[in-house]
Amino acid sequence: MITITTEDSRFMVDLAIEARRRAYAPYSNYAVGAALRTKGGRIFTGVNIENAAYPTTICAERVAMFTAVAQGEKEFEVIAVVTANGGYPCGGCRQVMAEFGLDTVVIIADETGRVIEQTTVNGLLPGAFTPAHLII
């Protein structure tokens, strides 16, 4: 498992807090910010973006991960997720995170920067369905 220092955790949470300010959440008013660091040290942020047609809404975690993948990155080290109350990633986001590594560290924090939990994708989604399950 990857070791994340207190300073690294604080830095990632601060980036997620800053990203959260740009969330587009006019329907739920539940703004989410995410900051993702790749194994190569690149950082990508994401925000939740809601839509009047609710199924087309996208979560901050997936925005950050999809942006990273679009830039050629597929190996992630840590993702920080910030909400007003320290809410956890949804099931869809957990599954997308699992696609790219069960050992990715997940830091969950509230809007003040207080870390609620630091775990891994595997800790959030034990028994995850992964690409390895597709091999017969």
N, CA, C and O of each residue as an XYZ file, in Angstrom:
544
protein
N       0.830     -1.185      0.000
C       0.000      0.000      0.000
C       0.876      1.250      0.000
O       1.962      1.264      0.579
N       0.399      2.265     -0.639
C       1.100      3.536     -0.729
C       0.990      4.268      0.609
O      -0.075      4.292      1.225
N       2.082      4.853      1.043
C       2.072      5.637      2.270
C       1.924      7.108      1.899
O       2.692      7.636      1.095
N       0.947      7.751      2.483
C       0.699      9.170      2.251
C       1.051      9.925      3.527
O       0.517      9.630      4.597
N       1.944     10.892      3.414
C       2.328     11.679      4.589
C       1.197     12.632      4.974
O       0.288     12.891      4.186
N       1.270     13.135      6.172
C       0.291     14.116      6.641
C       0.316     15.355      5.749
O      -0.727     15.933      5.445
N       1.513     15.755      5.335
C       1.648     16.931      4.470
C       1.016     16.671      3.105
O       0.324     17.535      2.566
N       1.251     15.477      2.541
C       0.644     15.119      1.258
C      -0.877     15.090      1.369
O      -1.580     15.576      0.483
N      -1.376     14.523      2.449
C      -2.812     14.449      2.673
C      -3.403     15.855      2.745
O      -4.413     16.139      2.101
N      -2.784     16.725      3.517
C      -3.258     18.105      3.655
C      -3.268     18.819      2.304
O      -4.225     19.517      1.971
N      -2.207     18.640      1.535
C      -2.091     19.275      0.221
C      -3.211     18.809     -0.700
O      -3.839     19.624     -1.376
N      -3.463     17.517     -0.731
C      -4.503     16.973     -1.604
C      -5.893     17.439     -1.154
O      -6.730     17.785     -1.987
N      -6.135     17.447      0.133
C      -7.420     17.922      0.650
C      -7.612     19.400      0.304
O      -8.701     19.808     -0.101
N      -6.561     20.197      0.464
C      -6.660     21.622      0.119
C      -6.990     21.818     -1.359
O      -7.782     22.696     -1.704
N      -6.401     21.021     -2.222
C      -6.714     21.106     -3.656
C      -8.174     20.736     -3.927
O      -8.837     21.360     -4.756
N      -8.662     19.726     -3.226
C     -10.058     19.309     -3.394
C     -11.014     20.378     -2.869
O     -12.072     20.610     -3.454
N     -10.643     21.025     -1.769
C     -11.462     22.130     -1.239
C     -11.542     23.245     -2.270
O     -12.621     23.774     -2.536
N     -10.411     23.601     -2.846
C     -10.379     24.657     -3.870
C     -11.203     24.255     -5.093
O     -11.956     25.071     -5.626
N     -11.070     23.027     -5.534
C     -11.850     22.559     -6.690
C     -13.340     22.619     -6.382
O     -14.137     23.009     -7.235
N     -13.711     22.241     -5.183
C     -15.124     22.195     -4.776
C     -15.818     23.538     -4.988
O     -17.020     23.580     -5.251
N     -15.091     24.605     -4.879
C     -15.662     25.948     -5.077
C     -16.186     26.136     -6.500
O     -17.000     27.026     -6.749
N     -15.729     25.310     -7.425
C     -16.138     25.424     -8.827
C     -17.220     24.410     -9.207
O     -17.594     24.316    -10.375
N     -17.720     23.657     -8.238
C     -18.755     22.658     -8.527
C     -20.003     23.329     -9.095
O     -20.303     24.484     -8.792
N     -20.713     22.584     -9.914
C     -21.980     23.059    -10.470
C     -23.070     22.149     -9.923
O     -23.332     21.074    -10.462
N     -23.697     22.597     -8.846
C     -24.680     21.763     -8.153
C     -25.945     22.559     -7.819
O     -26.318     22.667     -6.651
N     -26.614     23.123     -8.850
C     -27.780     23.969     -8.579
C     -29.018     23.204     -8.111
O     -29.954     23.826     -7.607
N     -29.055     21.896     -8.257
C     -30.235     21.113     -7.911
C     -30.122     20.505     -6.511
O     -31.061     20.587     -5.719
N     -29.000     19.909     -6.214
C     -28.826     19.292     -4.901
C     -28.164     20.238     -3.896
O     -28.296     20.060     -2.686
N     -27.458     21.235     -4.406
C     -26.639     22.118     -3.568
C     -25.613     21.325     -2.751
O     -25.207     21.746     -1.669
N     -25.207     20.184     -3.281
C     -24.218     19.323     -2.620
C     -22.939     19.333     -3.467
O     -22.719     18.459     -4.305
N     -22.115     20.338     -3.224
C     -20.883     20.505     -3.989
C     -19.824     19.501     -3.544
O     -19.643     19.246     -2.353
N     -19.131     18.941     -4.532
C     -18.070     17.966     -4.274
C     -16.836     18.376     -5.061
O     -16.926     18.774     -6.222
N     -15.683     18.274     -4.413
C     -14.409     18.515     -5.078
C     -13.512     17.309     -4.899
O     -13.540     16.646     -3.862
N     -12.716     17.032     -5.919
C     -11.784     15.910     -5.850
C     -10.428     16.343     -6.391
O     -10.337     17.169     -7.299
N      -9.386     15.772     -5.819
C      -8.023     15.981     -6.310
C      -7.366     14.610     -6.406
O      -7.343     13.844     -5.443
N      -6.838     14.323     -7.577
C      -6.262     13.017     -7.893
C      -4.789     13.186     -8.241
O      -4.428     14.051     -9.039
N      -3.942     12.357     -7.640
C      -2.515     12.376     -7.986
C      -2.148     11.054     -8.625
O      -2.477      9.986     -8.109
N      -1.466     11.136     -9.751
C      -1.027      9.934    -10.447
C       0.273      9.431     -9.837
O       0.929     10.138     -9.072
N       0.632      8.213    -10.183
C       1.903      7.671     -9.693
C       3.084      8.468    -10.220
O       4.157      8.463     -9.617
N       2.895      9.152    -11.338
C       3.941     10.002    -11.899
C       3.977     11.395    -11.292
O       4.837     12.200    -11.647
N       3.044     11.694    -10.370
C       3.045     12.969     -9.672
C       2.160     14.045    -10.284
O       2.086     15.152     -9.751
N       1.489     13.747    -11.385
C       0.572     14.738    -11.973
C      -0.701     14.810    -11.144
O      -1.147     13.814    -10.574
N      -1.267     15.985    -11.087
C      -2.478     16.186    -10.299
C      -3.605     16.668    -11.207
O      -3.422     17.531    -12.065
N      -4.775     16.076    -10.983
C      -5.985     16.442    -11.715
C      -7.080     16.699    -10.693
O      -7.202     15.969     -9.709
N      -7.871     17.727    -10.923
C      -8.988     17.999    -10.036
C     -10.298     17.779    -10.780
O     -10.346     17.744    -12.010
N     -11.355     17.632     -9.995
C     -12.672     17.459    -10.582
C     -13.729     18.004     -9.651
O     -13.509     18.131     -8.447
N     -14.878     18.325    -10.218
C     -16.036     18.781     -9.458
C     -17.260     18.040     -9.962
O     -17.284     17.551    -11.091
N     -18.277     17.963     -9.112
C     -19.521     17.394     -9.600
C     -20.214     18.427    -10.488
O     -20.192     19.629    -10.223
N     -20.821     17.915    -11.539
C     -21.515     18.767    -12.500
C     -22.905     18.183    -12.691
O     -23.078     17.124    -13.295
N     -23.898     18.901    -12.160
C     -25.271     18.425    -12.246
C     -25.921     18.886    -13.542
O     -25.413     19.760    -14.245
N     -27.061     18.269    -13.836
C     -27.799     18.576    -15.045
C     -29.274     18.407    -14.741
O     -29.651     17.557    -13.934
N     -30.108     19.204    -15.377
C     -31.549     19.084    -15.164
C     -32.048     17.685    -15.506
O     -33.014     17.207    -14.911
N     -31.400     17.032    -16.453
C     -31.680     15.622    -16.743
C     -30.747     14.817    -15.836
O     -29.612     14.515    -16.206
N     -31.241     14.477    -14.648
C     -30.404     13.937    -13.576
C     -29.452     12.810    -13.967
O     -28.322     12.805    -13.479
N     -29.831     11.862    -14.810
C     -28.879     10.776    -15.101
C     -27.589     11.235    -15.775
O     -26.598     10.504    -15.787
N     -27.599     12.436    -16.332
C     -26.381     12.902    -17.006
C     -25.449     13.670    -16.076
O     -24.408     14.163    -16.511
N     -25.813     13.774    -14.810
C     -24.936     14.379    -13.805
C     -23.682     13.509    -13.668
O     -23.740     12.293    -13.850
N     -22.556     14.140    -13.347
C     -21.316     13.375    -13.149
C     -20.642     13.825    -11.853
O     -20.658     15.002    -11.494
N     -20.061     12.862    -11.178
C     -19.415     13.100     -9.890
C     -18.001     13.657    -10.055
O     -17.352     13.449    -11.079
N     -17.544     14.361     -9.035
C     -16.216     14.975     -9.033
C     -15.105     13.943     -9.200
O     -14.132     14.177     -9.917
N     -15.256     12.804     -8.534
C     -14.219     11.778     -8.600
C     -14.025     11.285    -10.034
O     -12.898     11.114    -10.499
N     -15.141     11.061    -10.723
C     -15.046     10.590    -12.109
C     -14.530     11.667    -13.043
O     -13.803     11.364    -13.989
N     -14.890     12.922    -12.797
C     -14.348     14.008    -13.619
C     -12.828     14.011    -13.524
O     -12.142     14.080    -14.543
N     -12.300     13.937    -12.307
C     -10.846     13.939    -12.121
C     -10.205     12.729    -12.803
O      -9.195     12.863    -13.494
N     -10.794     11.554    -12.605
C     -10.203     10.340    -13.179
C     -10.311     10.329    -14.703
O      -9.354      9.963    -15.385
N     -11.448     10.721    -15.238
C     -11.620     10.718    -16.692
C     -10.709     11.746    -17.357
O     -10.194     11.507    -18.450
N     -10.510     12.881    -16.705
C      -9.588     13.884    -17.238
C      -8.170     13.334    -17.258
O      -7.439     13.519    -18.231
N      -7.786     12.665    -16.190
C      -6.447     12.063    -16.133
C      -6.274     11.027    -17.243
O      -5.251     11.011    -17.929
N      -7.264     10.173    -17.417
C      -7.178      9.147    -18.463
C      -7.096      9.812    -19.836
O      -6.332      9.368    -20.693
N      -7.873     10.868    -20.050
C      -7.837     11.584    -21.326
C      -6.461     12.188    -21.593
O      -6.098     12.438    -22.743
N      -5.697     12.420    -20.525
C      -4.335     12.958    -20.644
C      -3.279     11.853    -20.649
O      -2.083     12.135    -20.572
N      -3.721     10.596    -20.740
C      -2.793      9.480    -20.845
C      -2.395      8.827    -19.537
O      -1.524      7.957    -19.532
N      -3.001      9.215    -18.434
C      -2.651      8.664    -17.122
C      -3.637      7.573    -16.727
O      -4.847      7.737    -16.876
N      -3.112      6.453    -16.221
C      -3.980      5.354    -15.791
C      -3.524      4.720    -14.481
O      -4.126      3.750    -14.019
N      -2.477      5.255    -13.886
C      -1.975      4.716    -12.629
C      -2.062      5.810    -11.570
O      -1.377      6.830    -11.640
N      -2.925      5.567    -10.588
C      -3.215      6.584     -9.592
C      -2.685      6.191     -8.224
O      -2.624      5.015     -7.865
N      -2.307      7.209     -7.478
C      -1.723      7.007     -6.155
C      -2.700      7.383     -5.043
O      -2.878      6.635     -4.082
N      -3.330      8.551     -5.186
C      -4.215      9.048     -4.123
C      -5.284      9.952     -4.710
O      -5.039     10.685     -5.668
N      -6.481      9.889     -4.120
C      -7.555     10.806     -4.462
C      -8.158     11.333     -3.169
O      -8.464     10.570     -2.253
N      -8.324     12.651     -3.110
C      -8.986     13.294     -1.976
C     -10.358     13.747     -2.446
O     -10.504     14.294     -3.539
N     -11.355     13.517     -1.613
C     -12.734     13.882     -1.929
C     -13.261     14.744     -0.785
O     -13.197     14.353      0.381
N     -13.783     15.923     -1.133
C     -14.274     16.855     -0.128
C     -15.728     17.203     -0.408
O     -16.096     17.566     -1.526
N     -16.547     17.084      0.635
C     -17.941     17.520      0.612
C     -18.193     18.338      1.873
O     -17.331     18.417      2.747
N     -19.360     18.938      1.965
C     -19.684     19.732      3.153
C     -19.595     18.891      4.418
O     -19.100     19.354      5.446
N     -20.073     17.659      4.340
C     -20.179     16.819      5.532
C     -19.275     15.589      5.530
O     -19.448     14.699      6.363
N     -18.327     15.526      4.620
C     -17.430     14.377      4.584
C     -18.078     13.138      3.991
O     -17.778     12.017      4.401
N     -18.962     13.338      3.030
C     -19.637     12.206      2.392
C     -18.686     11.342      1.581
O     -17.678     11.816      1.056
N     -19.026     10.081      1.492
C     -18.201      9.098      0.787
C     -18.540      9.028     -0.700
O     -19.639      9.415     -1.097
N     -17.615      8.542     -1.527
C     -17.903      8.374     -2.955
C     -19.065      7.405     -3.175
O     -19.242      6.445     -2.424
N     -19.843      7.670     -4.206
C     -20.964      6.794     -4.550
C     -20.440      5.471     -5.110
O     -19.248      5.321     -5.379
N     -21.341      4.532     -5.276
C     -20.964      3.217     -5.793
C     -20.361      3.275     -7.182
O     -19.400      2.564     -7.477
N     -20.927      4.128     -8.048
C     -20.391      4.258     -9.403
C     -18.952      4.743     -9.397
O     -18.114      4.239    -10.145
N     -18.670      5.725     -8.551
C     -17.299      6.239     -8.457
C     -16.357      5.185     -7.897
O     -15.217      5.060     -8.344
N     -16.835      4.430     -6.922
C     -16.001      3.363     -6.350
C     -15.641      2.346     -7.424
O     -14.506      1.873     -7.474
N     -16.596      2.009     -8.281
C     -16.326      1.047     -9.345
C     -15.324      1.606    -10.350
O     -14.436      0.884    -10.802
N     -15.457      2.887    -10.706
C     -14.489      3.491    -11.625
C     -13.105      3.517    -10.988
O     -12.115      3.221    -11.657
N     -13.020      3.865     -9.713
C     -11.729      3.851     -9.018
C     -11.116      2.451     -9.045
O      -9.911      2.299     -9.244
N     -11.949      1.435     -8.843
C     -11.460      0.044     -8.826
C     -10.857     -0.349    -10.166
O      -9.934     -1.161    -10.220
N     -11.365      0.214    -11.227
C     -10.845     -0.078    -12.568
C      -9.358      0.242    -12.671
O      -8.621     -0.407    -13.413
N      -8.930      1.247    -11.920
C      -7.556      1.730    -12.056
C      -6.667      1.418    -10.865
O      -5.525      1.876    -10.821
N      -7.153      0.655     -9.904
C      -6.268      0.229     -8.832
C      -6.909      0.200     -7.467
O      -7.328      1.230     -6.939
N      -6.980     -0.970     -6.910
C      -7.582     -1.152     -5.589
C      -6.728     -0.575     -4.470
O      -7.228     -0.337     -3.370
N      -5.440     -0.349     -4.739
C      -4.542      0.187     -3.713
C      -4.491      1.708     -3.687
O      -3.795      2.285     -2.852
N      -5.213      2.365     -4.585
C      -5.242      3.830     -4.570
C      -5.777      4.302     -3.220
O      -6.819      3.840     -2.755
N      -5.052      5.220     -2.607
C      -5.471      5.775     -1.320
C      -6.616      6.755     -1.555
O      -6.578      7.561     -2.484
N      -7.631      6.674     -0.702
C      -8.791      7.568     -0.769
C      -8.866      8.342      0.544
O      -8.963      7.760      1.624
N      -8.820      9.663      0.423
C      -8.931     10.540      1.587
C     -10.291     11.225      1.506
O     -10.610     11.875      0.510
N     -11.079     11.077      2.548
C     -12.408     11.675      2.598
C     -12.381     12.764      3.664
O     -12.022     12.515      4.815
N     -12.770     13.987      3.260
C     -12.704     15.114      4.185
C     -13.954     15.983      4.062
O     -14.684     15.921      3.073
N     -14.177     16.788      5.092
C     -15.296     17.731      5.035
C     -14.789     19.089      4.556
O     -13.597     19.268      4.308
N     -15.708     20.036      4.431
C     -15.376     21.333      3.852
C     -14.371     22.147      4.683
O     -13.780     23.097      4.170
N     -14.175     21.789      5.938
C     -13.187     22.486      6.763
C     -11.792     21.871      6.604
O     -10.808     22.398      7.125
N     -11.721     20.752      5.879
C     -10.447     20.062      5.703
C     -10.213     18.949      6.700
O      -9.175     18.289      6.663
N     -11.173     18.734      7.594
C     -11.036     17.649      8.576
C     -11.161     16.310      7.857
O     -12.165     16.039      7.199
N     -10.138     15.483      7.990
C     -10.151     14.163      7.364
C     -11.070     13.246      8.158
O     -10.891     13.052      9.361
N     -12.047     12.690      7.473
C     -13.013     11.775      8.074
C     -12.447     10.361      8.079
O     -12.561      9.625      9.060
N     -11.831     10.001      6.951
C     -11.231      8.669      6.837
C     -10.178      8.672      5.736
O     -10.298      9.382      4.737
N      -9.153      7.870      5.942
C      -8.181      7.575      4.893
C      -8.175      6.072      4.730
O      -7.907      5.340      5.683
N      -8.465      5.616      3.548
C      -8.577      4.187      3.274
C      -8.013      3.918      1.879
O      -7.232      4.714      1.357
N      -8.400      2.827      1.293
C      -8.041      2.523     -0.090
C      -9.329      2.251     -0.863
O     -10.406      2.125     -0.281
N      -9.196      2.165     -2.171
C     -10.357      1.786     -2.975
C     -10.848      0.420     -2.521
O     -12.055      0.205     -2.406
N      -9.938     -0.499     -2.264
C     -10.319     -1.827     -1.785
C     -11.092     -1.746     -0.467
O     -12.023     -2.520     -0.242
N     -10.707     -0.813      0.396
C     -11.418     -0.625      1.653
C     -12.834     -0.102      1.443
O     -13.737     -0.407      2.222
N     -13.025      0.691      0.380
C     -14.348      1.219      0.058
C     -15.209      0.229     -0.722
O     -16.438      0.276     -0.662
N     -14.548     -0.668     -1.455
C     -15.286     -1.582     -2.321
C     -14.666     -2.983     -2.268
O     -14.085     -3.451     -3.247
N     -14.798     -3.644     -1.116
C     -14.237     -5.002     -1.020
C     -14.947     -5.933     -2.005
O     -16.156     -5.837     -2.215
N     -14.184     -6.813     -2.589
C     -14.751     -7.750     -3.556
C     -15.102     -7.085     -4.871
O     -15.981     -7.559     -5.591
N     -14.429     -5.994     -5.192
C     -14.730     -5.233     -6.415
C     -14.631     -6.088     -7.663
O     -13.785     -6.977     -7.760
N     -15.500     -5.810     -8.607
C     -15.423     -6.430     -9.931
C     -14.360     -5.660    -10.698
O     -14.488     -4.450    -10.885
N     -13.313     -6.344    -11.143
C     -12.188     -5.711    -11.815
C     -11.962     -6.333    -13.186
O     -12.588     -7.343    -13.509
N     -11.093     -5.762    -13.990
C     -10.791     -6.340    -15.292
C     -10.335     -7.809    -15.214
O     -10.534     -8.573    -16.158
N      -9.730     -8.189    -14.099
C      -9.283     -9.574    -13.937
C     -10.451    -10.561    -13.984
O     -10.269    -11.720    -14.356
N     -11.643    -10.107    -13.611
C     -12.815    -10.982    -13.641
C     -13.277    -11.289    -15.065
O     -14.034    -12.237    -15.275
N     -12.842    -10.517    -16.020
C     -13.264    -10.707    -17.409
C     -12.449    -11.777    -18.126
O     -12.807    -12.210    -19.222
N     -11.366    -12.194    -17.512
C     -10.499    -13.219    -18.127
C     -11.063    -14.599    -17.778
O     -11.230    -14.943    -16.608
N     -11.343    -15.357    -18.797
C     -11.909    -16.704    -18.589
C     -10.834    -17.748    -18.782
O     -11.103    -18.942    -18.651
